[in-house]
């Protein structure tokens, strides 16, 4: 079963297994790479926008906290971190 980052549980570390780079613009892909979001990287979803919206999603990537849109998070497949 494929699990996407936009539905990953909060506070639980996951590893990025695949990113659908073709589903996003070059600028979006460049931004995610600059944040360190690539296959094999461990991230931890921290919190979502509000009670009524899942957008945006705050993540911990290494020692950084970054924000991604839920639409972008839906293009990222994750698996449990080892």
Secondary structure, DSSP 8 states (H G I E B T S, - for coil): --EEGGGS-TT-EEEEEEE-GGGS-HHHHHHHHHTT--TT-EEEEEEES-SS---SEEEEETTEEEEE-HHHHTTEEEEE--
